[in-house]
Amino acid sequence: MFFPANCGEAAWSKTRQKTVRRCDWNTMTHMNFLHHHGFGRTTSRQLPGVVFGLAFVAMIGGCMASASASDHYSFATWKNGWRKNQDDSSPDVFQIQTDRFEFALDVEQMSQPRLGPSTPMPGYQAALETECTDWAAIPAASLTLQMVVDGRSYTAKRCAAGTRGDLKRLADVRLWESGRFVQHFDFLGLEILDASGRRLDVESRLDIVAWPDRLVFTLIAEGLPSEKTVDMSLHLRSAMGEWSAAESFEVKAEEDGEQRVRMVCHFDKEHASTAEVDIAVMAHDGQQQVARPDDDYACHAVKFGRLRRPFQTGYQPNRGFDEFEISVTPRSKTDSIAAVDDTVPFMLHLSSPANITGIAPVLCDSRGRPTGIPVQLSKNWHYEPKGSYAIVFAMLPRQTATYRLRLAYGFYGALPSASHAQLSLVGYGGHGRWDQFAIGCWGETICFDSDRSLVDCAITDIRMLMARDGIDGRKWSWTEAGWGGDWLDIRNVTGQKFHPRGVKTAYLSHGPCMPRMLQTGFYGTDQQVSFSADVQVARADDYARTFQTLRYQFHQEVSADDVSFFSLGRTHHYATPFVDVGQRSGLIRQIPVDAGRAKGDRIIDSFQWNGEAPHWVALTGAYSVAAKTKPNGYRALIVHRYRANLGGKVYQRPTLDVRVHQSDPANVDLRLVPPAPVSGFRSGDQVELMVELITLPRNAEDYYGPNEVFREHLHVHPSSWETTLREATNHEVATDVSGGQLLQAYPVVIRASDSTVRWRHQDGVGPIPVRIEGLSTIKDFSLHQIVDGSKVPFELSSQGVDQWQVDRDPTTGTFALTFNLPSDEPSRQWVFETTAGDH
């Protein structure tokens, strides 16, 4: 029951082939694992279901998302940006914002942080859209990081990042985990001085972990003077409270390990200790653990190593999933603790996942139904001392319940899963925020250098789905489709690029049907332009699709010279035979890219489409010329929506500029640029565009996926602009909606207003992502097709849990369900029904 090889394939084959006291983290009563597997009490927040105990015996239990479990959040950002121009002298301020507090730290003045209460927002997304408090407006605090050696006192004033002035100085601050709940960074190379300015010669760093309701500071030192007594201490004084911690060490000559002292700062007046709740976790292979306090993260934690799996792992189809049963049992017999501290911080650390490159976590109830309770997924496969690992964080409701945490890899049901994770660059370089999307687990689909810590553009690796190098080529492995792209590319009067500042990232969903990431921030040292980005990747069995909705608002006058609103390119080892340009009506121009052109030559100069959207451009037939190439294909860009209000005039058709990136091999950069008449931007100008990026194989032999309709198309149209036209014009799919409001035709988004929602798919290519939101309940629902006038149930999976995704909006208390539905028939009618009532 834990490893359905092809969940849901039968269905598809039918239709188509605030505080002041310190917590003692060292106290915890020994727990018997069996204690966690009895009958739990029923609460109003629970659904009846099946709980699996030690022998996987069915019991009654289950739980759906509570409001409190979804409302906690945290963000981490560099207030003035990670990447800066040389003449930008603004301080390097690291800032954390949660629903309880805001914390800011200047890397040059680490003894003078700022800490104060935050203004809670009605939810995670609302908080994203609210700029962090200006760091100077946060109440001042003092942080003492001290070491005493032989009676001589040394204190840390700054870290290595605060002593450097070069472009990569912030690489000395490493991002380990950062997402919806947990922010984990360490600040390397503390400069520890005595009163006379003499430096203590030790390797030291400050590790900071933040949850929505707590901060953990750990001072770590290595190479302390031997045969000495060393005292290490931390002290924080702030408007929100005062905390301290100290340790004394007798350092022996033979010792060369790390010494550390840790301080936990709670911001709940009556926070519950870890001893007041028991959590037991059992993996699908029978391994079982009792969650214990993790000092570094100040949470309940379990750590699993290599699991025994009955499905193929590594670069294989990976049709199974890992599953962990999580049993939560509060020890309190009253609800008093839940009233002040309604969640339990929890961490599951998994070494050696089935395949690290694609993991979609889903927190289900005891029956295996997704709950909508959000989790955070953070990964690393670059840091050799730790190997590949994934960490799932959650803030579980503090109530008796049993959950199933599922980690999908290659497939989740009949289709490949789609996932998004924060990927740590520790061990690779840069050390800033990096966001990685994947369809399946056979390599990345698209990546975003959110902090620009490695490169100066937003979009980096772009890859194909289910592609190989010819009929005998290797399957289930890494591919490529050309590198790079960017969102707004804009420069100041001296030609220097405006880099993002104050970037906040919200991880709305990690998958498995349609993961979603939101970002906000500013461009320019004076925040000349604000931006927001909404990125989604849909699961598919034909080719990869990434949807990006970008919004820019100008707050000052800025030149429009050499500006692009979106771009693809910067690929050095690709040859681009053609640039094909079209719109809804078909191909407009096919332009060969001749070798010998000089870098910067314009292939297309300010071409404004004049027909109906969608507008599109394809690098048809492009191929890699790298010496050691991976299976490769080409990219195409579809502009579904475009609206620019510039200088009081509204433009609804984009303008394209294509330039030579390099001459040998001949390849190009695609750029969506301001309309030709626009020479500058004024305060109040706005631009919004929604683009779809697809990656395509050149021929049928290179595609090994199961979608026979797509394979047949490739046989008839190899390396053809027809493939891009097919995608662009067959996706205005949702019509005749009743019982709800159609918010977006593709991907389909419907806001339900009734318990029965009906719609029709007129067209469609590949699996169609459909999101139905505004649901007051997901306790019971059904999906039907209308066949010959009759309702026929559509089986979402053999277990009733696959091929759908649950998200919850804490602002409204409503749910959204996401499905990926087949599109092989010219017209399909669908009926979605829910049973009204509370959970």
C-alpha positions in Angstrom: 0.0 0.0 0.0 3.0 2.3 0.4 4.4 1.8 -3.1 1.9 1.9 -5.9 3.8 1.3 -9.0 1.5 3.1 -11.3 -1.1 4.9 -9.1 -3.8 6.2 -11.3 -2.7 4.8 -14.6 -5.9 2.8 -14.9 -7.8 6.0 -14.7 -5.7 7.6 -17.4 -5.9 4.5 -19.7 -9.7 4.8 -19.5 -9.6 8.3 -20.8 -6.4 8.2 -22.8 -3.5 6.1 -22.7 6.9 36.4 22.4 9.1 35.6 25.1 11.4 36.0 27.9 12.4 32.8 29.4 14.9 30.3 28.2 13.8 26.8 27.3 15.8 23.9 28.5 16.3 21.8 25.4 18.2 19.1 27.2 15.2 17.8 29.2 13.0 15.2 27.7 11.4 12.2 29.4 12.2 8.8 27.8 9.3 7.8 25.6 8.1 4.4 24.6 7.5 4.2 20.9 4.3 2.2 21.4 2.8 5.1 23.3 2.3 6.9 19.9 0.2 4.2 18.3 -3.0 4.0 20.3 -6.4 5.4 19.6 -6.3 9.2 19.6 -9.0 11.6 20.8 -11.3 13.0 18.2 -11.3 16.7 17.7 -13.3 19.1 15.6 -10.3 19.6 13.4 -10.0 15.9 12.5 -11.4 13.8 9.8 -12.2 10.1 10.2 -9.7 8.0 8.5 -7.2 5.2 8.8 -4.2 5.3 11.0 -1.4 2.7 10.5 0.4 1.6 13.7 3.3 -0.7 14.2 1.7 -3.5 12.2 -0.1 -1.0 10.0 -3.4 -1.9 11.7 -6.3 0.3 10.6 -7.5 2.7 13.3 -9.7 5.8 13.4 -7.9 9.2 13.1 -6.8 11.8 10.7 -6.4 15.6 10.5 -7.0 18.5 8.1 -5.2 21.8 8.1 -6.0 24.1 11.0 -5.8 27.9 10.5 -3.0 28.3 13.0 -0.9 25.6 11.3 -0.9 27.6 8.0 -0.6 31.2 9.3 3.0 31.1 10.7 5.7 32.3 8.3 9.2 33.7 8.1 11.3 35.4 5.4 15.0 36.1 5.1 16.4 38.8 2.8 19.4 41.0 2.1 17.9 44.4 2.6 20.2 46.1 0.1 20.7 43.1 -2.1 23.3 40.3 -2.3 25.0 41.5 -5.5 25.9 45.2 -5.7 27.7 47.6 -8.0 31.2 48.8 -6.9 29.9 52.3 -6.1 27.1 51.0 -3.9 28.2 51.8 -0.4 24.9 50.8 1.4 25.4 48.5 4.4 25.1 44.7 4.0 22.0 44.1 6.1 20.7 40.7 6.7 17.0 40.7 7.7 14.5 38.2 9.0 10.8 38.9 9.1 8.2 36.6 10.8 4.7 36.9 12.0 6.2 37.5 15.5 9.4 39.5 15.1 11.8 41.3 12.8 15.6 41.0 13.2 18.3 42.8 11.3 22.1 42.4 11.3 24.7 44.5 9.6 27.7 42.2 8.9 30.1 45.1 9.7 28.4 45.8 13.1 27.3 42.4 14.4 27.3 43.6 18.0 24.5 46.1 17.2 21.6 44.2 15.7 18.0 45.3 15.7 15.1 43.3 17.1 11.5 44.1 17.6 7.9 42.9 17.2 6.5 42.6 13.7 3.1 43.6 12.4 1.4 40.3 11.7 -0.1 40.0 8.2 -3.3 37.9 7.5 -1.2 35.2 5.8 2.0 34.2 4.1 1.3 35.8 0.8 0.1 39.1 2.3 3.3 39.2 4.3 5.3 38.7 1.1 3.6 41.7 -0.5 4.5 43.9 2.5 8.0 45.4 2.5 10.2 44.5 5.5 10.5 47.3 8.0 13.4 49.6 7.3 16.1 48.1 9.4 16.9 51.5 11.1 13.3 51.6 12.3 13.5 48.3 14.1 14.4 48.8 17.9 18.1 48.7 18.6 19.5 45.7 20.4 23.0 44.5 21.5 24.5 41.1 20.8 27.7 40.1 22.6 29.7 37.2 21.2 32.5 36.7 23.6 35.5 34.4 24.3 37.7 34.6 27.4 41.1 33.0 27.2 43.3 33.1 30.3 41.3 36.0 31.7 41.6 38.1 28.5 38.3 38.9 27.0 37.7 39.0 23.2 34.5 40.0 21.4 33.3 39.8 17.9 32.3 43.0 16.1 32.0 41.8 12.5 32.3 38.7 10.3 34.5 38.1 7.2 31.8 39.6 4.9 32.1 42.8 6.8 35.8 43.1 6.2 35.7 42.7 2.4 34.6 45.1 -0.3 34.6 42.8 -3.3 31.6 41.6 -5.3 31.5 38.1 -3.7 31.9 39.2 -0.1 28.5 37.9 1.0 29.6 34.4 0.0 31.1 34.4 3.5 27.5 34.2 4.7 26.2 30.8 3.8 22.5 30.0 3.2 21.7 26.5 4.4 17.9 26.4 4.6 15.4 29.1 3.9 11.7 28.8 3.2 8.3 29.2 4.7 9.2 28.4 8.3 13.0 28.1 8.8 15.8 30.4 8.0 19.3 29.0 8.6 22.4 31.0 7.8 25.9 31.0 9.2 28.3 34.0 9.2 31.9 32.9 8.7 35.2 34.3 9.8 34.3 36.3 12.9 36.8 39.0 13.7 37.3 38.5 17.5 39.3 41.3 19.2 40.4 42.2 22.7 40.1 45.8 24.1 43.4 46.8 22.5 42.4 45.5 19.0 44.5 42.3 19.2 42.8 39.4 17.3 42.2 36.0 18.7 43.5 33.5 16.1 40.7 31.0 15.9 38.3 29.9 13.2 34.9 31.0 14.3 31.4 31.6 13.0 27.9 32.6 14.1 25.1 30.2 13.2 21.6 31.6 13.2 18.3 29.6 12.9 15.0 31.4 12.9 11.5 29.9 13.2 8.4 32.2 13.3 8.5 32.3 17.1 12.2 31.8 18.0 15.8 32.7 17.2 18.7 30.4 17.8 22.3 31.7 18.0 25.2 29.4 18.1 28.8 30.6 18.5 31.2 28.0 17.1 35.0 28.1 17.4 37.7 25.7 16.1 41.4 25.8 16.9 41.1 27.3 20.3 44.4 27.8 22.2 45.4 24.4 23.7 46.0 23.7 27.4 43.8 26.7 28.2 40.5 27.4 29.9 38.2 29.1 27.4 34.9 30.6 28.3 32.4 31.3 25.4 29.3 33.3 25.9 26.3 34.9 24.1 24.2 37.7 25.3 21.3 39.4 23.6 19.5 42.5 25.0 16.5 43.8 23.2 13.1 45.4 23.5 11.6 41.9 23.2 13.6 40.4 26.1 17.1 39.5 27.3 18.8 36.1 26.9 22.3 34.7 27.6 24.2 31.5 27.5 27.7 30.5 28.5 30.0 27.4 28.3 33.5 26.8 29.7 36.0 24.4 28.1 39.3 22.9 29.1 41.0 22.7 25.7 43.4 19.8 25.4 46.4 19.8 23.1 45.1 16.8 21.1 41.7 18.4 20.6 41.1 20.0 17.2 37.3 19.8 17.1 34.7 22.5 17.4 33.5 24.1 20.6 30.1 25.8 20.7 27.7 27.7 22.9 24.0 28.1 22.0 21.3 30.6 23.0 17.6 30.1 22.2 15.4 33.1 22.2 11.6 32.5 22.4 9.1 35.1 21.6 6.0 33.4 23.1 5.4 34.3 26.7 4.3 30.8 27.5 6.0 28.7 24.9 5.6 25.0 25.3 8.7 22.9 25.9 9.5 19.9 23.8 8.6 17.7 26.8 4.9 18.6 26.4 4.4 16.7 23.2 5.5 13.3 21.9 6.2 12.7 18.2 6.9 9.3 16.8 7.9 8.6 13.2 7.9 5.4 11.3 9.4 5.0 7.8 7.8 2.7 5.2 10.5 0.1 5.7 9.8 -0.2 9.4 12.5 2.0 10.7 11.1 4.0 13.7 12.3 6.9 15.7 11.0 9.1 18.5 11.5 12.7 17.7 14.0 14.3 20.1 15.0 17.9 20.7 17.5 19.1 18.1 19.6 21.8 19.8 20.9 23.4 16.6 17.3 23.9 15.2 15.4 24.2 18.5 12.7 21.8 17.3 11.5 18.2 17.4 13.6 16.2 14.9 14.2 12.8 13.4 17.0 11.9 11.1 16.8 8.9 8.7 19.7 7.5 6.8 19.4 5.1 3.9 16.0 3.5 3.5 15.1 0.2 2.1 13.0 0.8 -1.0 11.2 -1.7 -3.2 11.3 0.6 -6.2 14.2 1.7 -8.5 16.2 4.7 -7.2 18.7 7.0 -8.7 18.3 8.0 -12.4 15.4 5.5 -13.0 11.7 6.1 -13.4 11.3 6.1 -9.6 7.6 5.3 -9.5 7.4 4.8 -5.8 7.6 7.2 -2.9 9.0 7.4 0.6 6.4 7.6 3.3 6.7 8.4 7.0 4.0 8.0 9.5 4.1 10.9 12.0 2.1 10.5 15.2 1.7 13.6 17.4 0.5 13.2 21.0 0.3 16.3 23.3 0.9 15.4 27.0 -1.2 18.3 28.2 -4.7 17.2 29.2 -6.1 20.7 28.5 -6.1 23.1 25.6 -4.3 25.8 27.5 -1.0 25.2 25.7 -2.7 25.1 22.3 -4.1 28.5 23.1 -0.7 30.2 23.3 1.4 27.9 21.2 -0.7 26.0 18.7 2.0 24.4 16.6 5.0 22.1 17.0 8.2 22.9 15.1 9.3 19.7 13.4 12.1 18.6 11.2 12.7 15.4 9.2 16.2 15.0 7.9 16.6 12.4 5.2 20.1 11.4 4.0 20.4 9.6 0.6 17.0 10.3 -0.9 15.8 8.0 -3.8 17.0 10.8 -6.0 17.8 14.3 -4.7 17.2 16.2 -7.9 13.4 16.0 -7.7 11.4 15.6 -4.5 7.8 16.6 -3.9 6.7 16.5 -0.3 3.0 16.0 0.6 1.7 16.0 4.1 -1.4 13.7 4.2 -3.8 12.7 6.8 -3.9 9.2 8.2 -5.8 7.9 5.1 -3.3 9.4 2.7 -5.3 12.4 1.6 -3.4 15.7 1.3 -4.2 18.0 4.2 -3.1 21.4 2.8 -0.9 21.8 5.9 2.2 23.4 4.3 5.7 22.1 4.7 9.2 23.5 3.8 11.6 21.6 1.6 15.3 22.4 1.6 18.0 20.4 -0.1 21.7 20.1 -0.7 23.7 17.8 -3.0 26.9 19.9 -3.2 28.4 19.7 0.3 30.6 16.6 0.4 30.9 16.3 4.2 27.1 15.9 4.5 26.4 14.2 1.2 23.0 14.5 -0.5 20.2 15.3 1.9 16.7 16.7 2.0 15.1 18.4 5.0 11.3 18.8 5.5 10.2 21.3 8.1 6.7 21.7 9.3 4.7 23.4 12.1 2.3 20.7 13.0 -0.9 21.4 14.9 -0.4 20.7 18.6 -3.2 18.1 18.8 -3.5 14.4 18.7 -3.2 13.3 15.1 -1.4 10.9 12.7 0.0 12.1 9.4 1.7 10.5 6.4 4.5 12.5 4.9 5.0 11.4 1.3 8.1 12.2 -0.7 7.4 11.7 -4.4 10.3 11.4 -6.8 9.9 10.5 -10.5 6.2 9.8 -10.7 3.2 10.5 -8.4 0.5 8.5 -10.0 0.4 8.2 -13.7 2.3 11.4 -14.3 5.7 12.6 -13.3 5.6 14.7 -10.2 6.5 18.4 -10.3 8.5 19.9 -7.5 10.2 23.0 -6.2 12.8 23.3 -3.5 15.3 25.8 -2.0 18.6 24.3 -3.0 21.6 25.2 -0.9 24.8 26.2 -2.8 27.1 25.4 0.2 29.8 23.3 -1.4 29.3 24.8 -4.8 29.8 28.5 -4.4 27.9 31.8 -4.2 26.0 30.6 -1.1 22.9 32.8 -1.9 19.3 31.8 -2.5 18.8 29.3 -5.4 15.4 27.9 -6.4 15.2 24.7 -8.3 12.1 23.3 -10.1 12.0 19.7 -11.5 9.5 17.6 -13.4 10.3 14.0 -12.2 13.7 13.5 -10.6 16.0 13.2 -13.7 17.7 16.6 -13.3 16.5 20.2 -13.0 13.8 21.6 -15.2 14.6 25.3 -14.5 16.6 27.2 -11.8 16.5 30.7 -10.5 19.5 32.5 -9.0 17.2 34.5 -6.7 20.0 36.4 -4.9 22.2 36.6 -8.0 25.1 35.1 -6.0 26.6 33.1 -8.9 25.5 35.1 -11.9 23.8 38.5 -12.5 20.6 37.1 -14.1 17.5 35.5 -12.7 17.2 32.4 -14.9 20.0 29.9 -15.1 19.7 26.2 -16.0 16.9 25.2 -18.5 16.4 21.6 -19.3 14.1 19.2 -21.2 11.8 16.4 -20.1 12.1 12.8 -21.1 14.6 13.4 -23.8 17.6 11.3 -25.0 20.2 11.4 -27.7 18.6 9.3 -30.4 16.7 6.0 -30.2 19.5 4.2 -28.3 20.3 7.1 -26.0 20.2 7.0 -22.3 16.9 7.6 -20.6 16.1 9.2 -17.2 19.0 11.5 -16.9 20.1 15.1 -17.2 19.4 17.1 -20.4 19.7 20.7 -21.6 18.0 23.2 -23.8 20.2 26.2 -23.7 21.2 28.3 -20.7 20.0 31.4 -19.1 17.6 34.3 -19.1 16.5 37.3 -17.1 13.6 39.2 -15.8 13.9 43.0 -15.8 17.3 44.1 -17.2 17.6 47.8 -16.6 20.6 50.1 -16.1 21.5 53.5 -14.6 22.9 56.5 -16.4 26.4 55.1 -16.2 25.4 51.8 -17.7 25.5 49.8 -14.5 22.9 47.1 -14.1 20.2 47.6 -11.4 20.5 44.5 -9.2 17.6 43.2 -7.1 17.3 44.4 -3.5 15.1 43.3 -0.6 14.1 40.1 -2.4 11.5 38.0 -0.5 10.6 34.6 -1.6 7.3 32.7 -0.7 7.2 29.0 -1.2 3.5 28.6 -1.8 3.7 24.9 -2.9 6.4 22.4 -3.4 4.1 20.2 -5.6 3.3 17.5 -6.7 0.9 18.9 -9.4 2.0 22.5 -9.9 4.6 23.9 -7.5 4.5 27.7 -7.1 7.0 30.3 -6.0 6.4 34.0 -5.5 9.0 36.7 -5.2 8.9 40.5 -4.6 11.6 43.1 -4.3 13.1 46.1 -5.9 15.6 47.1 -8.6 18.1 49.9 -8.1 19.9 51.5 -5.2 17.0 53.9 -4.6 14.3 51.2 -5.3 13.5 52.8 -8.6 11.4 49.8 -9.7 9.4 47.3 -7.6 8.7 43.9 -9.0 6.8 40.7 -8.3 7.2 37.3 -9.9 4.9 34.3 -9.9 6.5 31.1 -11.1 4.8 27.8 -11.7 5.8 24.5 -13.3 3.1 22.0 -14.4 3.6 18.2 -14.3 3.5 16.7 -17.7 4.4 13.6 -19.8 5.3 15.4 -23.0 7.5 18.4 -22.4 8.4 21.0 -19.8 6.3 24.1 -19.3 7.3 27.0 -17.0 4.8 29.8 -16.4 6.2 33.2 -15.2 4.0 36.2 -14.4 6.0 39.3 -13.9 4.9 42.8 -12.8 7.0 45.9 -12.7 6.1 49.3 -11.2 8.3 52.3 -11.7 8.7 54.8 -8.9 11.2 57.2 -10.5 12.2 58.4 -13.9 14.5 55.8 -15.5 15.9 55.6 -19.1 14.4 53.0 -21.3 17.7 52.6 -23.3 18.8 49.0 -23.6 16.1 47.7 -21.3 14.4 44.3 -21.5 11.4 43.1 -19.5 12.2 39.4 -20.1 15.0 37.6 -21.9 16.3 34.2 -22.9 19.9 33.6 -24.0 23.5 33.8 -22.8 24.2 30.3 -24.0 27.7 29.9 -25.2 27.7 26.4 -26.7 24.5 26.4 -28.7 24.0 26.8 -32.4 20.7 28.5 -33.4 19.8 27.8 -37.0 16.5 29.8 -37.0 14.5 32.3 -35.1 10.8 31.7 -35.8 8.3 34.4 -34.8 4.5 33.9 -34.8 1.2 34.7 -33.2 -2.2 33.1 -32.9 -2.7 33.2 -36.7 0.5 31.3 -37.4 4.1 31.9 -38.5 5.0 35.5 -39.3 8.7 35.3 -40.0 11.5 32.7 -40.1 14.9 34.2 -39.9 18.1 32.2 -40.4 21.0 33.0 -38.0 24.1 33.1 -40.2 27.5 32.4 -38.8 29.9 35.2 -38.8 27.6 37.8 -37.3 29.2 40.1 -34.7 28.2 39.9 -31.1 25.4 42.4 -30.5 24.2 42.5 -34.1 20.4 42.8 -34.2 18.6 39.9 -36.0 15.3 41.5 -35.1 15.1 45.2 -34.1 12.1 46.3 -32.1 9.5 44.2 -33.8 6.0 44.8 -32.3 3.5 42.0 -32.9 0.3 43.3 -34.5 -2.0 40.3 -34.3 -3.9 38.4 -31.6 -2.2 36.8 -28.6 -0.7 34.5 -27.8 2.5 35.8 -29.4 5.5 33.5 -29.7 9.1 33.0 -30.7 11.0 29.8 -31.0 14.7 28.9 -31.4 13.7 26.1 -33.6 16.1 23.3 -34.1 18.8 24.7 -31.8 21.4 22.2 -30.7 24.5 22.0 -28.4 28.0 21.9 -29.8 29.7 21.2 -26.5 32.5 18.6 -26.5 30.7 16.5 -23.9 27.1 17.3 -24.5 24.0 16.0 -22.8 20.8 15.1 -24.7 19.6 18.5 -25.8 16.8 20.3 -27.6 15.6 23.9 -28.0 13.5 26.5 -26.3 10.4 28.5 -27.2 8.7 31.4 -25.5 5.0 32.1 -25.6 3.6 35.5 -24.4 0.1 34.8 -23.2 -0.5 38.2 -21.6 1.1 41.6 -22.0 0.1 45.0 -20.8 2.3 48.0 -20.4 1.0 51.4 -19.2 3.9 53.7 -20.1 3.7 57.5 -20.2 -0.1 57.3 -20.1 -0.3 55.1 -23.1 -1.4 51.4 -22.9 0.4 48.8 -25.0 -1.1 45.3 -25.3 1.3 43.7 -27.7 4.9 43.0 -26.8 7.9 44.1 -28.7 10.7 41.7 -29.6 14.4 42.3 -30.0 16.8 39.6 -31.0 20.6 40.0 -30.9 23.6 37.9 -31.7 25.1 36.5 -28.4 28.1 35.1 -30.1 29.1 34.3 -33.7 30.7 30.8 -33.4 28.5 29.0 -32.9 25.9 31.5 -34.0 23.3 31.9 -31.3 21.1 34.7 -30.1 19.5 36.4 -27.1 15.7 36.9 -27.2 14.5 40.0 -25.5 11.0 41.5 -24.8 11.8 45.3 -24.9 9.9 48.5 -24.4 7.9 49.8 -27.5 10.0 51.8 -29.9 8.4 55.2 -29.0 9.2 54.8 -25.3 12.6 56.5 -24.4 12.1 56.6 -20.7 9.9 55.5 -17.8 8.0 57.7 -15.4 6.8 57.2 -11.9 3.6 55.3 -12.0 4.4 53.3 -15.2 3.5 49.7 -15.0 4.3 46.5 -17.0 2.7 43.1 -16.6 3.4 40.0 -18.7 2.7 36.3 -18.5 5.0 34.1 -20.4 5.3 30.3 -20.9 8.7 28.8 -21.5 8.8 25.4 -23.1 11.7 23.1 -24.0 11.3 20.7 -26.9 13.1 17.7 -28.5 14.0 18.1 -32.2 12.6 14.8 -33.3 10.5 11.8 -32.2 13.6 9.6 -31.7 14.8 11.9 -28.9 11.6 11.7 -27.0 11.0 8.6 -24.8 8.0 9.7 -22.8 4.6 7.9 -22.9 2.6 10.6 -24.7 1.8 9.0 -28.1 0.0 12.1 -29.4 3.1 14.2 -28.9 5.3 11.5 -30.4 3.2 11.3 -33.5 3.3 15.1 -33.8 7.1 15.0 -33.7 7.2 12.3 -36.5 5.2 14.6 -38.7 6.8 17.9 -37.6 10.5 17.4 -36.6 12.3 20.6 -35.6 9.3 22.7 -36.6 7.7 25.9 -35.5 4.5 24.0 -35.8 5.2 22.5 -32.3 5.3 25.9 -30.7 2.2 27.1 -32.6 0.4 23.9 -31.4 1.2 24.7 -27.8 0.4 28.4 -28.1 -3.0 28.1 -29.8 -4.4 25.1 -28.1 -4.6 26.3 -24.6 -7.5 28.7 -24.3 -9.1 25.6 -22.9 -11.7 26.4 -20.2 -15.1 27.6 -21.4 -18.7 27.4 -20.3 -17.9 27.8 -16.6 -20.8 27.6 -14.2 -20.8 27.5 -10.4 -17.7 29.6 -10.3 -15.7 32.4 -12.0 -13.0 31.7 -14.6 -10.0 33.6 -13.4 -7.5 32.3 -15.9 -8.0 30.3 -19.1 -4.6 28.6 -19.0 -3.4 27.2 -16.7 -7.0 26.9 -15.7 -8.0 28.7 -12.5 -11.6 28.7 -11.4 -12.9 30.3 -8.2 -15.8 28.2 -6.9 -19.0 29.9 -5.8 -21.1 26.8 -5.6 -20.7 23.2 -4.4 -20.9 22.2 -8.1 -18.6 23.6 -10.7 -18.9 22.8 -14.4 -16.6 23.7 -17.3 -15.6 22.5 -20.7 -12.2 21.9 -22.2 -12.3 23.1 -25.8 -8.7 22.3 -26.6 -5.5 21.3 -24.9 -2.1 19.8 -25.4 -0.7 17.4 -22.8 -2.0 17.2 -19.2 -4.0 20.4 -18.4 -3.4 22.0 -15.0 -6.7 22.9 -13.4 -6.9 24.8 -10.1 -10.2 25.2 -8.3 -10.0 27.6 -5.4 -12.3 29.2 -2.9 -13.4 25.8 -1.5 -14.7 25.9 2.1 -14.2 22.2 2.5 -12.2 19.4 0.9 -13.7 16.8 3.2 -15.5 15.1 0.3 -15.3 15.9 -3.4 -15.7 14.2 -6.7 -14.7 14.8 -10.3 -16.8 13.5 -13.2 -16.8 13.7 -17.0 -19.9 14.1 -19.0 -20.0 11.2 -21.5 -23.0 10.9 -23.8 -24.9 13.2 -21.4 -24.1 11.1 -18.3 -21.8 11.7 -15.4 -18.9 9.3 -15.4 -16.5 9.3 -12.3 -13.0 10.2 -13.1 -10.6 8.2 -11.0 -7.9 10.4 -9.7 -5.9 7.4 -8.5 -6.4 3.9 -7.3 -6.0 5.1 -3.7 -7.8 8.4 -4.0 -4.8 10.4 -3.1 -2.8 10.8 -6.3 -2.9 13.4 -9.0 -4.2 16.2 -6.9 -2.7 18.9 -4.7 -4.2 20.9 -1.8 -3.2 24.4 -0.9 -4.9 26.6 1.8 -5.4 30.3 1.8 -5.1 31.5 5.5 -6.5 34.9 4.6 -9.9 33.4 3.6 -9.6 30.0 5.3 -10.5 28.4 2.0 -8.8 25.6 0.1 -7.6 25.1 -3.5 -7.4 21.8 -5.3 -5.1 21.4 -8.3 -5.5 18.5 -10.9 -3.7 17.6 -14.1 -6.3 16.4 -16.5 -6.0 14.6 -19.9 -6.6 16.6 -23.1 -6.8 14.0 -25.9 -10.3 14.7 -27.0 -11.4 17.9 -28.8 -14.0 18.7 -26.1 -14.5 17.5 -22.6 -17.1 18.5 -20.0 -16.2 18.3 -16.4 -18.2 18.4 -13.2 -16.5 19.0 -9.8 -18.6 18.6 -6.7 -18.0 19.1 -3.0 -20.0 18.2 0.1 -20.7 21.5 2.0 -19.8 21.8 5.6 -17.0 22.4 8.0 -14.1 20.1 8.6 
